[in-house]
């Protein structure tokens, strides 16, 4: 793995982040390496900043940097939960 990439730090050492549920306003914890979480109050799926790009989307060293397993997990979740952009 590549050392010292600031963009990959959230994937290498995940940390919890908090946001308000868009359905009930309850505080939801989403880990920095995840794209979604379930609201503990209303049980709906809460998505992290849909459409926001990560370095894993554009960096040619992404697989080497975070590891193939983490890279594949990110890509699968992103493809599953974010709609494709139409041109």
C-alpha positions as CSV (number, residue, x, y, z in Angstrom):
1,X,0.0,0.0,0.0
2,X,1.1,3.6,-0.7
3,X,1.9,5.6,2.4
4,X,0.8,9.2,3.2
5,X,-2.1,9.7,0.8
6,X,-4.4,12.2,2.5
7,X,-7.4,11.3,0.5
8,X,-7.3,7.6,1.5
9,X,-7.0,8.2,5.2
10,X,-10.8,7.8,5.7
11,X,-10.6,4.4,4.2
12,X,-7.5,3.2,5.9
13,X,-8.5,4.4,9.3
14,X,-12.3,4.8,9.2
15,X,-13.9,7.1,11.8
16,X,-17.6,7.8,12.6
17,X,-19.3,10.9,11.1
18,X,-22.7,12.1,12.1
19,X,-25.5,13.6,10.0
20,X,-29.2,14.3,10.5
21,X,-31.6,11.8,9.0
22,X,-33.4,13.5,6.1
23,X,-36.6,11.6,7.0
24,X,-36.9,12.2,10.8
25,X,-33.9,14.4,11.7
26,X,-32.5,11.9,14.2
27,X,-28.7,11.8,14.3
28,X,-27.2,9.0,12.2
29,X,-23.7,7.6,12.4
30,X,-22.0,6.8,9.1
31,X,-18.4,5.6,9.1
32,X,-16.1,7.4,6.7
33,X,-15.5,4.3,4.6
34,X,-19.3,3.6,4.1
35,X,-21.7,5.2,1.7
36,X,-25.0,4.5,3.6
37,X,-26.4,3.7,7.1
38,X,-29.7,2.9,8.6
39,X,-31.4,5.4,10.8
40,X,-31.8,3.9,14.3
41,X,-35.1,5.7,14.8
42,X,-37.1,5.4,11.6
43,X,-35.1,2.5,10.0
44,X,-34.8,4.2,6.6
45,X,-31.6,4.2,4.6
46,X,-29.5,7.4,4.9
47,X,-27.0,8.1,2.1
48,X,-23.8,10.0,2.4
49,X,-23.5,13.1,0.1
50,X,-24.7,11.5,-3.0
51,X,-22.7,12.4,-6.1
52,X,-19.6,13.5,-4.2
53,X,-16.5,12.0,-5.6
54,X,-13.8,10.2,-3.6
55,X,-10.2,9.8,-4.6
56,X,-11.1,6.2,-5.2
57,X,-13.2,7.3,-8.2
58,X,-10.4,9.0,-10.0
59,X,-6.9,8.1,-8.7
60,X,-5.0,5.6,-10.8
61,X,-3.3,4.3,-7.6
62,X,-6.5,3.8,-5.6
63,X,-6.4,-0.1,-5.6
64,X,-2.8,-0.1,-4.4
65,X,-3.4,2.6,-1.9
66,X,-6.4,1.2,0.0
67,X,-6.1,-2.4,-1.0
68,X,-8.2,-4.3,-3.5
69,X,-10.8,-5.6,-1.0
70,X,-11.6,-2.1,0.3
71,X,-11.6,-0.6,-3.3
72,X,-14.0,-3.3,-4.5
73,X,-16.3,-2.8,-1.5
74,X,-16.4,1.0,-2.2
75,X,-17.1,0.6,-5.9
76,X,-19.8,-2.1,-5.3
77,X,-21.6,0.1,-2.8
78,X,-21.3,3.2,-4.9
79,X,-22.7,1.5,-8.0
80,X,-25.5,-0.1,-6.0
81,X,-26.7,3.0,-4.1
82,X,-25.9,5.9,-6.4
83,X,-27.8,6.4,-9.6
84,X,-25.9,6.6,-12.8
85,X,-25.4,10.2,-14.1
86,X,-27.1,10.9,-17.4
87,X,-25.3,13.0,-19.9
